């Protein structure tokens, strides 16, 4: 239940609102999650006036504002084609128009193609708090501790490397459905290889982060040993 609404014009004002203990305040990006029925009283802090939809390129990475929409990601040709594929599977066209990048990661579960690919790419996120310096955390650190790390805090940007080769594949009931199982593989010029799997649990699973690709299949098999859920068996 929404009991209060604010649309701050500055980041400091937004962080001050989010730092309040009462009422509990939540950042509002695309609203695809917060618009769902909820009996708990909350205040909304609308982020649309803060310029968090910027896209900035660096030498070997890209900075994506937290409020960049999923559909906008498909319009960035520099992003890997496999990431475009994962984004297309993440949500329908209409939802991609409003769903934000940060909001999708905060609310995702283990069946998220987007979270699996960004976990594989070893993406990092900037988290801001009122009167404190921003901190950078990896997506792998954030996913299992979202409720703690994002309490009275705000994701402001997501940093993705552009010097990786990325692959993504999934099995689903229909081409447009979320995956029963999916896999994303990223490889750096140095040979470093990361493998993430999705399709079960509270968030995707990082199966491997090694200096070379050897052993990837065994690592993926081991990561799936406890993957059984209502969608499919571990096998």
Helices and strands as residue ranges (DSSP letters): E 2-6, H 11-18, E 25-28, E 42-46, E 55-57, E 61-65, H 70-73, H 81-90, H 93-98, H 101-107, H 113-120, E 124-129, E 132-138, H 139-143, H 146-149, E 154-161, E 164-171, E 181-188, E 193-198, E 205-210, H 216-223
